[in-house]
């Protein structure tokens, strides 16, 4: 019998397990991960940005966690000798419409207590000679890191404090009783624990249904497709370069990201996924597709964003269209500069009425806590999220 059982070896599950073991040093804690290693999905397939939190509604969990998470992530990296760089970020306006949006976004940044500087076109050119725009917001605190390295360090810390991690163990059933919770694991004996924390990411809705928890959301996967720039362009920018986002759309747009390994990536777009864990070029899962097509919220959110969805799909299929989105603020790039790079999958919780869940979503029973939606920037925010989860668990203990 374990005191606590965590499902999911992504950064949120690992952060929760590591901090719970710190706060309850004598507790028996087990983390289950169905893959052969940690960070195999969203935590290991992202742009590696340590976000400052400019986009998020002031006072929301998203804004609060991100602001705390940036500092906590940097501190964790320093403690564990994980390479990171605070290269800063520029959100570039290229049209008059975007310039107006930029001013509103800058006001939100100040409301969130961020160090955000407005630049005119000349100041932007001085910082980034190869980037074109009418102006930009400069966030000096934004950084880059390899989140897989953070996940591995968290796993090591958790084990060093007495925690157990079982890899290659897929959960197939969850049954909650009056005194414990029983988790059936493929190819192994059932596991019992006093409390369960489920951090399933792309499988979050299936874990709640597996336990019989009534919910009105479904995970809708969106593929984020990237390119890597040719090595000759590794010095094309010194900062992260983002477009000014359209507030009517749920995603941030294609950006240039200097990576911690010295390369530069372009992306991601946001294309409808038909396989939750499909990272290849062509991916289809009959089960995942049926889950989408049989859920009313999928049709409603698709209809509401149909024009944007068609454009994203077209630019995915037609590389010059993808390139044009980047040339808007970096006109020197050419088709030959865009080289293959692995895709990522974003787990987006969608309600039955078609509403996109933008903030964190939790479901609880007497013996379980399910993290149903941990939206970007969950990687940046993982340490305060884990602390929040520990607080909720221990308050109910």
TORNUZA-909743 format. One record per residue: residue in one letter; x, y, z of N, C-alpha, C in turn. Coordinates in steps of 0.001 Angstrom, whole numbers, plus 500000, padded with zeros to 6 digits. Layout:
residues N
aXYZXYZXYZ ...
end
This chain:
residues 397
x500851498806500000500000500000500000500891501249500000 x500615502129499031501329503404498959500473504496499589 x501144505514500084500414506667500601499863507513499449 x500714507740498443500315508536497290500751507857496008 x499891507916495019500193507361493694499985508467492669 x501009508736491875500929509757490816500946509047489472 x500018509378488611499994508851487247500511509944486320 x501565509645485559502070510586484561503467511084484848 x504392510745483956505792511146484103506170512337483257 x505205513241483029505533514535482435505966515494483523 x506217516733483167506801517672484113505865518015485270 x504542518010485046503609518306486129503558517146487121 x503499515917486618503509514761487502504798514640488282 x505922514868487621507223514785488289507390515882489328 x506973517093489008507055518193489963506213517899491196 x505015517372490976504128517049492095504733515959492970 x505262514907492344505842513790493088507064514236493885 x507951514976493254509192515440493894508882516336495097 x507944517272494932507614518182496034506829517490497134 x505983516536496764505235515789497767506175514947498622 x507192514353497994508171513570498744508988514470499677 x509264515703499229509954516683500092509117517026501314 x507838517263501090506964517729502164506498516600503081 x506544515371502586506150514194503378507287513175503317 x508415513453503980509612512631503803509444511161504171 x508505510822505032508327509417505394507290508696504566 x506647509395503635505561508794502866506072507854501776 x505255506826501487505542505929500356504817506473499129 x505583506927498136505008507570496956505498506852495710 x504567506554494815504872505864493554504400506703492390 x505243506831491369504854507475490105504821506416489005 x503705506337488302503543505412487184503629506168485866 x504408505635484925504542506225483585504479505097482563 x503613505229481576503437504140480614504564504047479597 x505335505124479418506433505110478456507720504579479101 x508731504225478290509991503707478848510862504769479511 x510476506042479418511230507111480074510271508255480371 x510703509197481180509873510362481496509942511380480347 x509000512332480371508992513470479426508929513039477974 x508132512006477673508047511513476294506984512222475454 x506140513033476081505074513671475308505191515191475375 x504216515911475903504262517374475822505519517957476469 x505970517359477558507133517905478272508418517788477469 x508459516847476537509655516670475718509480517088474281 x508322517659473952508035518088472572507515519521472603 x508350520447473038507921521846473071509083522739472657 x508844524035472657509859524976472165510891525356473218 x510756524840474443511776525082475454511810526492476010 x510689527207475930510656528599476393510275528664477870 x510987529481478620510606529810480001509839531124479917 x508530531048479988507670532194479700507597533177480872 x507330534443480530507186535485481550505738535645482005 x504763535322481125503355535396481499502630536626481006 x502968537097479816502383538341479304500942538175478829 x500564536998478350499299536862477645498097536656478563 x498299536310479819497267535668480601496459536644481442 x495192536305481632494260537141482368494802537443483764 x494972538720484110495478539045485451494612538410486536 x495271537776487484494554537122488574494211535670488322 x494369535201487081494081533801486779495199532912487316 x494875531615487502495910530669487911497045530656486891 x496694530781485629497694530756484565498719531881484752 x498229533092485001499124534235485180499941534104486456 x499286533677487536499973533548488826501044532474488776 x500690531306488251501639530198488183502824530528487283 x502564531216486168503640531502485219504660532464485830 x504169533502486479505075534487487069505950533832488146 x505334533011489011506115532296490018507004531242489370 x506472530622488319507186529513487688508477529920487023 x508508531107486433509740531554485795510881531589486809 x510657532219487942511705532318488957512049530949489536 x511024530119489766511268528787490329512042527910489355 x511752528035488068512457527240487058513925527651486980 x514175528955486988515562529427486946516335528954488181 x515686529020489346516345528578490575516644527076490523 x515717526296490009515921524849489895517095524555488964 x517156525273487853518251525072486896519603525414487537 x519653526493488289520913526872488940521338525804489945 x520389525303490714520696524297491732521206523005491118 x520653522641489960520978521348489351521899521462488142 x522496522634487965523461522849486872522882522497485500 x521647522903485281520995522686483990521173523952483151 x521704523841481938521928525036481112520619525770480797 x520629527079480937519509527909480529520067529266480116 x519238530051479463519663531392479049518462532317479060 x518586533452479700517542534476479632517847535411478469 x517477534964477289517790535704476069516803536844475820 x515644536808476489514637537834476266513763537519475065 x512636538219474999511639537947473966511126539255473376 x510931539258472060510357540397471353509053539973470688 x507973540656471009506686540436470333506539541550469309 x506577541181468042506757542152466960505436542453466248 x505124543730466127503962544184465368504403544551463954 x503730543983462946504117544243461557503049545016460775 x501875545221461366500809546000460724500235546970461743 x499437547900461271498820548865462176497846548174463130 x497120547181462627496213546419463496497001545766464627 x498140545157464283498966544506465297499579545532466258 x499868546719465756500436547752466633499434548135467720 x498161548246467336497111548557468324496995547425469338 x497019546174468839496971545018469751498195544996470663 x499320545416470127500554545444470913500405546374472118 x499796547517471919499615548468473013498719547886474102 x497662547163473688496765546529474664497490545418475413 x498321544672474691499073543590475319500108544141476294 x500710545257475944501676545899476842500988546346478135 x499778546862478015499026547266479207498740546062480093 x498415544936479486498181543713480270499461543259480949 x500591543368480248501876542983480840502157543801482096 x501884545093482032502111545955483190501148545592484320 x499908545237483960498927544836484971499362543544485665 x500060542692484923500576541450485498501906541653486234 x502371542896486295503586543191487040504870542790486340 x504854542765485006506026542324484250506893543509483827 x508167543234483654509108544220483123509017544166481601 x508146544979481040507868544967479604508127546350479029 x508979546429478021509377547705477430508834547813476011 x508238548943475700507774549199474327508921549734473482 x509119549154472297510157549602471371509513550130470099 x510084551194469542509644551625468215510438550875467160 x510185551175465887510822550433464797512348550553464841 x512849551725465148514306551926465190514937551138466329 x514289551147467486514818550393468631514771548888468365 x513712548443467703513609547031467322514746546660466379 x514985547494465388516057547214464427517425547181465109 x517592548019466101518864548036466821519088546726467575 x518024546194468160518144544931468893518247543732467951 x517461543755466862517429542640465920517437543167464486 x518615543355463881518712543950462544517990543159461454 x517796541850461646517158541040460602515656540865460812 x515121541550461805513683541467462090513026542783461697 x511910542694460955511200543878460470509897544049461237 x509586545283461607508322545548462280508152547019462600 x506904547372462964506589548754463330506998549052464770 x507167547995465546507532548134466947507454546776467612 x507744546743468910507750545469469617507620545689471111 x507206544630471793507282544572473251508510543739473594 x509338544267474477510551543549474887510376543039476316 x510457541717476466510394541069477775511779540498478072 x512516541132478934513908540736479153514029539451479964 x512984539067480731513112537930481650512878536575480990 x512279536540479800511972535272479143513257534503478823 x513196533191478977514398532388478767514142531127477961 x515197530319477829515114529039477118515845527971477931 x515364526724477784515931525599478514515475524322477814 x516085523198478150515614521897477679514809521288478822 x513488521229478677512644520742479762512834519250480031 x513347518519479074513644517103479349514711516984480423 x515680517903480430516715517883481453516116518211482829 x515182519131482873514517519449484130513737518235484628 x513029517555483728512262516364484116513175515276484675 x514298515063484026515226514031484513515765514389485887 x516057515662486114516558516095487413515490515932488494 x514240516250488160513150516050489124512988514575489470 x513086513714488445512978512273488680514098511788489597 x515301512268489377516439511876490222516240512352491658 x515769513600491817515514514137493155514449513314493878 x513395512964493166512293512193493737512790510829494219 x513557510156493361514093508842493744515071508956494916 x515909509994494886516908510161495942516253510368497307 x515029510886497317514324511116498577513446509944498984 x513521508838498207512779507633498574511595507313497695 x511288508161496698510168507887495812510472506783494812 x509440506131494309509589505077493311508965505514491987 x509632505175490892509101505416489546509066504078488808 x507899503697488344507753502478487548507477502907486108 x508418502619485226508284502968483814507668501808483042 x507066502135481910506459501110481067505243500460481700 x504527501194482565503353500658483266502123501483482907 x501314500966482017500116501675481572498932501356482482 x498243502392482904497063502238483754495868501842482884 x495157500799483318494004500326482540492688500444483286 x492727500617484610491493500767485379491799501461486704 x490818502224487188490930502918488476489623502700489236 x489724502196490464488541501964491288488770502587492660 x487866503486493040487988504162494334487095503506495365 x487680503158496501486916502588497598486836503551498765 x486254503089499855486094503942501025487421504219501710 x488355503258501656489603503377502397490845503527501531 x490723503225500235491886503340499352491427503447497910 x492380503562497025492089503602495590492956502556494915 x492359501748494047493045500632493407493248500932491929 x494487500831491485494837501121490095495337499835489434 x494674499443488357495095498267487598496123498696486561 x497236497962486516498345498286485625498574497118484679 x498695497404483377498910496345482389500168495554482718 x500025494224482761501187493361482965501735493337484371 x500966493820485354501453493842486733500276493700487688 x500577493444488945499534493360489963498923494740490198 x497663494791490630497046496082490963497824496799492065 x497780498137492030498474498968493001497430499710493835 x497642499718495162496716500412496049497407501594496721 x496634502663496910497177503856497558496068504571498304 x496463505396499274495477506194500007494939507345499154 x495832507924498317495437509063497487496054508922496102 x495327509394495114495781509360493721495855510779493164 x496927511049492411497039512279491626497244511866490176 x496356512308489294496446511951487878496868513169487069 x498049513073486443498580514140485583498759513542484197 x497638513240483540497664512441482318497879513212481037 x497842514559481070498094515322479848497142514953478729 x497679514367477695496880513996476527495823512941476838 x495971512235477945495013511194478334494196511594479556 x494177512876479907493529513327481135492050512960481183 x491326513135480080489895512834480076489640511338480193 x490500510518479613490313509072479701490541508564481113 x491438509201481846491669508793483231490481509158484115 x489875510316483894488683510657484686487543509697484374 x487340509381483104486259508457482734486551507058483251 x487838506682483240488243505369483744487835505205485196 x487863506305485944487499506268487350486005506498487560 x485290506797486470483855507030486585483497508420487054 x484425509374486872484162510765487280483401511467486154 x482289512073486506481471512756485499482137514075485112 x482423514247483841483049515471483336482354515904482048 x482518517181481704481905517691480472482961518184479495 x484190517635479589485250518067478685485843516858477963 x486561517158476902487312516144476165488641516778475744 x489692515978475720490975516459475217490958516422473692 x491178517572473083491283517696471626492751517967471305 x493394517082470561494819517275470268495046518193469072 x495992519108469211496414519961468102497911519756467879 x498251519422466634499656519233466286500347520583466108 x501489520708466733502324521880466526503527521474465699 x503564521910464456504628521500463537505723522563463493 x506949522098463586508119522977463620509035522708462424 x509860523688462135511042523504461292512253523956462086 x513407523447461708514656523962462244515341524732461125 x515898525899461437516614526661460420517943525991460088 x518389526199458858519698525692458440520778526241459376 x521832525464459639522880525897460580523469527270460275 x523460527666459005524004528984458657523195530124459273 x521986529803459783521116530831460381521060530735461905 x521979530017462506521931529879463963522109531206464698 x522658532203464002522833533514464639521901534573464056 x520812534134463424519927535083462746519231536015463739 x518933535512464949518340536352466000519009536017467334 x518960536990468223519504536784469577518392536582470599 x517182537019470247516039536924471151514995535964470569 x514052535553471410512851534885470916512029535924470163 x511558535560468964510793536497468133509388535932467941 x508397536621468495506997536192468418506183537238467664 x505142536815466949504196537798466399503275538298467510 x502606539404467266501541539848468168500341538938467924 x499837538246468940498757537282468697497429537957468412 x496599537260467656495229537689467413494386537221468599 x493788538120469375493036537709470563491827536842470251 x491394536829468971490256535995468592490649534538468389 x491961534261468311492439532898468060493083532333469318 x493024530995469503493508530403470751495009530171470826 x495742530349469708497167530029469715497994531279469410 x499302531183469672500158532374469664500776532701468315 x500753531776467367501344532035466062502755531478465940 x503255531468464717504576530907464414505662531884464850 x506655531373465592507712532246466081509093531638465861 x510110532464466000511506532037465906512043531825467316 x512617530662467553513076530321468899514525529858468885 x515451530653469406516797530132469629516727529048470708 x517249527860470413517194526747471358518459526713472206 x518389526013473311519514525972474228520711525234473622 x520478524425472574521593523729471913522251524568470816 x521803525825470640522410526723469658521705526794468333 x520736525908468085519977525952466842518797526915466978 x518098527151465869516920528019465874515763527262465229 x514627527221465918513445526576465347512424527618464916 x511532527195464018510422528015463531509143527246463831 x508195527901464493506932527229464772506439527579466167 x505402526891466629504633525892465899503383526497465261 x502828525771464301501478526087463842500500525344464761 x499244525227464391498253524523465210497284523812464274 x497586522540463992496807521744463045496012520697463816 x494783520451463379493982519418464034494711518084464030 x494838517466465197495457516154465291494403515059465295 x494735513944464674493825512790464629494411511593465363 x495502511864466081496133510857466929496779511596468094 x496417511237469311496865512009470468498376511970470655 x498982510895470273500429510781470439501096510552469076 x500605511283468076501095511117466712502082512213466343 x503369511897466400504400512904466156504996512817464746 x504611511808463985505120511680462622504377512592461662 x504723512501460381504123513376459383502658513012459116 x502365511714459029500994511256458784500585510389459967 x499523510781460659499117510086461871497607509959461926 x497142508756462278495712508525462414495489507408463421 x494633507657464393494189506645465341492677506577465260 x492139505410464998490686505266464886490012505605466211 x490619505160467321490018505454468622490024506958468901 x491159507609468658491261509042468926490340509842468010 x490254509424466760489377510112465807487916509964466212 x487536508761466634486150508550467060485839509387468296 x486796509484469220486602510319470409486278511762470011 x486958512257468971486700513621468500485336513728467833 x485089512857466868483885512977466044482604512740466834 x482701512001467938481512511702468730481284512717469854 x482130513734469921482034514735470986481488516042470424 x480329516515470889479740517747470335480663518960470429 x481450519034471491482338520185471651483345520314470533 x483789519177469961484746519221468845484129519939467658 x482889519594467315482244520207466157482005521703466388 x481677522060467624481401523467467918482673524310467868 x483762523792468443485000524580468418485570524626467000 x485393523560466241485869523543464857485099524540464008 x483781524576464189482959525519463425483316526959463790 x483568527209465067483887528570465509485235529052464987 x486139528118464699487492528479464236487781527896462855 x486735527747462053486874527042460776487863527730459840 x487755529045459692488646529760458772490098529597459187 x490375529795460486491747529649460971492231528218460814 x491347527258461064491720525850460922492091525484459497 x491337526001458537491638525736457121492980526361456744 x493231527575457216494513528231456923495688527457457522 x495533526993458773496598526227459418496880524940458644 x495825524258458235495992523005457484496664523263456142 x496252524330455457496844524652454162498329524981454304 x498671525749455298500077526102455496500901524892455945 x500254523932456585500936522685456932501288521890455680 x500356521895454733500558521124453498501408521880452484 x501333523219452512502012524050451498503083524876452194 x504308524414452099505417525014452839505609526510452562 x505441526995451320505581528446451093504613529276451935 x503414528740452206502475529461453052502975529575454480 x503577528501454981504173528508456321505310529531456365 x506161529503455330507287530428455275506817531878455284 x505734532166454578505248533543454470504894534104455847 x504425533265456748504064533719458083505305534181458856 x506444533554458569507684533939459238508321535142458547 x508216535181457203508801536297456459508144537624456807 x506960537568457387506267538785457801507152539629458713 x507912538957459588508809539686460489510279539327460308 x510564538311459468511962537963459180512082537690457675 x512097538747456862511952538608455410513123537929454712 x514259537758455340515426537184454660515371535666454534 x514446535008455234514395533541455192513838533039453866 x514346531871453428513921531238452185513483529798452457 x512800529191451489512282527827451658513365526838452058 x514524526946451437515603525999451718516116526101453145 x515776527212453826516235527383455203515416526575456203 x514214526123455787513324525388456685513614523891456577 x514201523335457602514580521923457622513716521157458614 x513570519829458448512658519040459301513004519123460778 x511952519036461598512111519040463049510876518348463639 x511008517635464761509863516883465310508698517790465710 x507504517261465520506286517971465907505986517747467386 x505097518565467919504571518379469268503061518263469200 x502448517816470289500997517730470370500540518499471598 x499617519419471405499051520182472520497747519536472957 x497649519234474254496416518676474820495504519834475209 x494471520078474413493567521188474677492242520655475215 x491905521021476431490605520633476987489516521506476365 x488454520858475884487326521548475263486052521086475965 x485195522031476348483935521688476985482904521251475958 x481855520623476428480812520102475531480187521208474685 x480143522440475212479544523541474440480531524172473454 x481745523611473363482732524118472416483692525139472995 x483568525457474274484460526423474904485840525818475115 x486883526546474698488247526130474986488566526483476441 x489096525513477185489471525764478573490869526367478571 x490980527645478903492258528350478838493028528310480153 x492327528074481266493001528052482559493111526600483037 x493674526419484210493826525081484759492470524531485187 x492315523223485029491059522551485361491378521311486192 x490745521218487364490958520091488259489615519425488561 x489645518109488777488488517360489248488928516551490466 x488094516549491496488462515865492727487375514912493185 x487806513839493843486937512946494601487582512826495980 x486951512121496926487568512005498249488997511466498236 x489352510616497249490685510019497248491480510290495959 x491040511236495158491788511511493924491730512983493548 x492774513402492869492852514740492277493344514574490848 x492522514972489890492865514859488474493189516238487908 x494372516362487307494738517578486578494204517395485166 x493051517995484890492366517760483617492876518663482501 x493337519842482854493868520762481856495027521528482465 x496199521369481895497384522114482311497936522789481063 x497343523919480680497667524535479395499034525201479404 x499548525446478215500775526236478096500552527561478817 x501481527961479666502843527479479836503020526543481038 x502449525349480975502530524430482105503964524029482421 x504829523948481408506220523582481682506898524658482530 x506735525925482141507272527031482945506695527003484359 x505406526684484457504677526795485722504699525523486552 x505429524505486126505307523176486727505607523162488222 x506571523945488674506921523907490099505807524515490959 x505287525705490666504144526183491457502888525326491288 x502684524721490115501540523813489953501693522630490907 x502894522043490942503143520924491835502933521302493292 x503361522498493659503173522979495026501690523155495346 x500932523664494374499486523845494526498796522495494708 x499213521507493929498648520169494045498950519582495420 x500171519747495885500532519279497234499665519945498294 x499455521252498155498616521970499120497213521361499176 x496642521105498007495276520567497971495214519172498553 x496238518369498282496274517004498833496385517021500351 x497317517835500841497621517807502275496564518521503101 x495862519474502500494751520117503205493616519131503466 x493482518176502537492419517190502691492841515953503440 x494123515904503854494626514695504524494109514601505951 
end
